[in-house]
Amino acid sequence: MQSRVSIWRDFDFILLGTTALLVIIGILMIRSATMDAVDTELIARVPSQIRFGIVGLAVVFIVASVDYRLLGSLHGFIYGFVLFILGLVAALGVVGEAGAQSWLNVGLQVQPAELGKILLVITLAQFLADRYLEMDRLRTVMLSLFHVGVPTLMVFLQPDLGTATVMVFVWFVMAWAAGLRLKHIGMFALVGLSLMPVVWAAMEDYQRQRIITFIDTGESCYDDPELMRSGECVFVDEDGNGIPDNKDRRYNIDQALISIGSGGFMGKGYANGSQTQGRFLRVRHTDFIFSVIAEELGFVGATSVIILIGIVIWRCLLGAARAADPVGSLICYGVGGMIFFQTIVSIGMNLSILPVTGLTLPFVSSGGSSLLTMLIGIGMVESVIMRRRVREFV
């Protein structure tokens, strides 16, 4: 049988150390972003992040100790559990700060979609591994898409467009790693484009507005001093309803760009950012934490965080390349793809090159559910890495 001692010798301490460093950086930056806050919810952010960080790092070892192949064999039960918790959100969920019914109150508020997306990596990995030699068939690809599509639709209807897009991207990465054909990609691209009007109609108003704001950066009525003095700085739609001016909708994006630009090469110093400490930058502890980093730690600090996340992704991909079987390889690709996508989108919306989606910067942004989810993912990757070489003992 396999020696437990030999398994732990293969534990990836570089991956763990880099992840732990990102968690510490996140706690420090959340402290800076919420310093001198009077809102009790903001005051509680730092101790909450510390607690989730400690629990999450312990969870890394717990998950790593469980053979990923055992988790794969339970994929049917895990998939049912994902649908169950997402169904509970639809029936009993509470509305969070962003206006989405994405939370469950179980003594503390948790976001089941976060747990669901990481558990979906396990179920999809087993699903694709069982059909590894059938990926040239459209039926197999469609079944895999349906496998992800059901929970993704449930998340989209909460509404949580950001997490839903993460799930779709993770499906694509894992399906590609399993052998997705180019002809199928082209087919799905055409179908996706044809369904865009349906998706657009199904979006909430604030979601559509985020995309419109990203595309339309035109002139604002705030540029007209007379309208500013009159207090009538709103547009009116065809039905006579007032619509906030585009510049007001872009306020936080503009403040994020000012924060990043003013940081310079070395930054203004920890807890010395004028946009952050002056409270000009909203949701600075979550969506726009990267802007806080760039303003206070400068180009050097922001680049260092990107490099650290890049190391985490690299170790995930290395685990995929050295995995003992397709299930392990696909799990590593799924976790690495998830971290990559969220990083790109989070930084992209801070730089105004992507629409605001509400996705967190992995391991850094405030949010217990998000942090715990990512650390569970790291534990899954460690489980694969630890079992990449099987030593048999008599």
N, C-alpha and C positions, 0 to 999 in steps of 0.2 A: 504494500500500500504506500501511498505518497506520504513522505515525511513532512510534518507541519513545520519543523525547524527549517528545512530546505526551502519551503514555500516562502517564508518570511525573509529569507536571505535575498530573494528577488524583488522585495518591496522597493518601489521607486521613490527614494527619499528626495531626489531632485524635484520630482513632480509635487510631492507633499510640501517641501520647503518653499518652493515658488508660490504655491497656492496659499500657504500660511502667511507669507510675506504680503501677498495681495490683500488678504483679509485684514491684516494689521494696518496697511496703508488705508484701506477703506474706512476702518474705525477712526483713524486719525483725521481723515478728510471729512467724515460725517461730523466729528466733534467740532471742527472748524466751521462747517456749514451751519451748525445749529448753536453755535456759541452765543451766550447771553439771550437765548430765546425765552419768551414768556409763555408761549404755547406749551402746555404740559405734554402734548403728544410729541412735539419736537424735542423737548427736554429728555424724554424717555428713549429717544432713538439710539443714543450711544450705548447705554447699559443694555438695551435690547439686542443691539448688534453684537456686543461682546458675548452675551449669553448664547446667542445663536451660533456665533463663531466657535466658541468652546464646544458646544454640543455637536456642531457640524464636523469639527475636526475629529471628535471621538467617533462620530458616525462613519467617517472615512475608514477607520480601522475595523469597525464592526462589519460594514458592507464588504470590505476587502477580505475579511475572514470567511465570508460565505462564497462558496464556489459559484461562479457565474453560470455554470452549466446547470446547477440546481435551480437557479432563478429562471433560466431558459425553459426548463422542463415544466415550470409552473406558469408558463406564459398565458395559458387560458384563464386561470384564476386571476392573474395580475391584470389582464385586459378587462375582465369583468369588474374588478375592483375600480379601475379607472373610470369606466362608464358609470359605476355606482356613485362615486364621489362627485362626478360632474353632474349627475342627475340630482344629487342632493343640493348642489348649488342652485340648479334651476328651480327646485321646489322650496328650499329653505334659506337660500343665500341672502346675504346682506349687501347693501350697496356701499362700496368703498369711496375713497376721496375722489377718484376719477369719474364717478358716476356709473360704474359698471357693477352688476350683481355678480361679483367674482369671489366673494368671501364667505366663509363659514365661521360662525362663532362657536368655538368649542372650549370656552373658558378664556381663550385668546383667539384673535382673528387669524385664520390661515387661508391661503389661496390654493385650493385644490388643483387648479390648472397647472401650477408650478410643479407639483408632485406628479401630476398626470403626464406631463410632457417627458419627464425623465423615465418614468416607468414604461412609457410607450416605446422608448429606445430598446428595452429588453424584449418586449413582445414582438416588435417589428424585426429585431435581429433574428429571433428564433423563426419567425414566419418566413423571412427571406432565406435563411440558412436551410430550412426544410425544402425550399424550392430553388436551390442554388443553380441547378442544371436546367431550369425551365424559364429563365429570365428572358429568353428570346421570344416567348409567347406573350401575346398581348393580354390574354386572360390572366396570367400570373401577375403581370404589372398592374392590371386593373384591380385585382383582388388586394394587392398590397396597398394600393391607393385608397380603396374602400376601408381597409383595416385602419388606416390613419384618418381617413376622411370623417368617420362617424364622430370620434372625440373632438376632432378639429372643428367640425360644425357646431358642436355643443359649446365649445369655447368661444367661437365667433359670435354666437347668439347671446353671450352674457351681457354686453358685447366686449370681447377682448381681441381686437384685431392683431395686436402685437404678438401675443402668445400663439395665436392661430397661424401667423406667418412663420414663426419659428418651427412649428410642427410640420408645416409643408416643406420647409427647407431641409429639415432633418430627414424627412422621407426621401427627398431627392438625393441627398448625400449618400444615404444608406442604400438606396436602390441603385445608384450609380456604382457604388462600391461592389454591389452584388452582381452587376453586369447589365444594367439598364442600357438598352440599345438607342442609338441616335435617332432612328426612325420613330421610336416611341416618344422621345423628347420633342421632336418636331410636331408630332400629332398632338401631344398635350399642350404645347405652346399655342397651337391654333385654337384648340378647344378653350384654353384659358382666356385668350383674347376675345373669343366670341361670348364668353360668360361675364366679361368685365362689366357690362351694363347691369346685369343682374346683381353682381356683388356690390356695385356702386349704390344701387337702389336699396340693398339690404343693410347698408351701413347706417350708423347713427349720424345725426347732423354734425356733431362735433368731430367725428372721424372724417367726414367729407370735407369739413372746414379746414382741418389740418392739411389735407392734400392741396386744397385750393390755395391756402396761405403759402404753402411751399412753392407752388407754381407761379402764383400771382404776387410779385414783389413790386407792383406798380406804386404810383404816387398815392399819398394819403391825404385825407382832409385835414390832418394835423399840420400840413404844410400851409394851410390857409389861416392866417391869424384871426380873421373876422369870425370864421366858424368856431375857432377855438374859444374866443371870448364869449360867443353866444351859447356855448355848451351843447351845440347841435352836431357834434362830431360823430354822427352815425349815418350810415347809408340806409335806404329804404328799398325793400324788394318790390316786386310787382303786386304783391298782396297788401302792401302798405305796412309790412312788419319791419321794425328797426333791426338793422344788422350792425354789430360793432365794426368799427373801421378796421381795415386790413392791418394798419400799423399797430393797432392795439392787439390784434390777434398775433402779430409777429413780435410783440414786446419781449417775451422771454428769449426768443431766438436771437433778437438783436442784442440783448443783454449778454447772452452767452458768447456771441462773437466779440463783443467789447471785452469781456472777461479774458477770453483766450488771447486776443490781440494785445491786451495791456500787460500780460504776464511776461512778455519778452523772453529772453534766453534763460535766465535764472529764476524768474518769478519775483513777486513782491514780498515773499517770505510767508511762512506758515502762519495762518490766522491774521494775515495783514492785507488780504485782498479787498480792495475798495468796493467792488461790485458784490462780493459775497458778504462782507461784514456790514455793508450799508444796506443789505436786504433788497438790492435792486434785482438780483437774480432769484427768480422763484424756483420752487421744487429743486433747489440746489443740492439737496442731500440724496436725491434719487435720480431723476431723469438727467439732470445737468451737473452731476458730480464731476464729470470730466472737465467742465469749464472751471470749476473750483480748483482742480488740480493744476490746470494750465495757468490760471491766474496767479496762484500762490507759489507753485513750484516751477513754473515756466516751461519752456520747451524741453529742458532736461528732464524735469519730473514727469511731464506728460509722455514723453518718448520712453522713459524708463518703465512706466506702467504698461505701455503697449508692448514693449519687449518682454516683460514678465508674462503677460497674457500669451504672447507668442510662444514662449518657452512651454507653457502649459499645453497649448495646442500641439506643439511639436512632440512632446512626450506622449500625448494621446495617439498621434499618428504613428509614432514609433511602436507603441503598444499594439496598434492595429497590424503593423507589418510583421511583428514577431509573435502574434497570437497563435495558439495551438490549433484553432479551428475557425471556421467562418463565423460562428456565433460571437466568439470573443472579438474577432476583427471588426465585425459590424457594430458591436457595442462601442468600441473605441472610436470608430468613425462617427457614430451618432453623437457621442458626447463632445468630441472635438469639433464637429460641425455646429453643434448648438452654441458652444462657447464662441466660435469664430463669428457666427451670424449675429449674435447679440452684441458682440464687441463692435463689429462694423456698423451696425445700425445705431447703437448708442452714441458712438463717436461721430458718426455721420450726421445725426440730427443736431449734435452740439455744434458742428461746423456748418450747418445749414446746407448740406449736400444731399440729405435725405429727409423725408417728412418726419415729424414728431410722432412716435408710436408708443411711447411710454415704456420701452424695454430698458431694463437695468444694465449697467456695466457689470459684467460677471465678477463676483467676489468683492466688488468695491462699493457699489451703490447700496444705500440703506434698504433693508427689506429682509425680514427673517425667512419667509417662505422661499424667496429667490436664492438667498445664500445657502440655505439648507439643501435645496434642490441641486445646486451646482456641486456642493460637497458630496452629496450622494453619488452624483455622476463621477466625481474623482475616485470615490471608493470603488465604483464598478470598474473603472479603468484599472485601478490597482489590482483588483481581483483577477482580471485578465492577465496583467503583466506577471503577477506572482505565479501563475500557472502556465506560463509559456513553455517551461521545460518540465517534463514529467519524469521524476526519478522513481524507479521501482525498487522496493526493498522486500527481501524475503522475510 
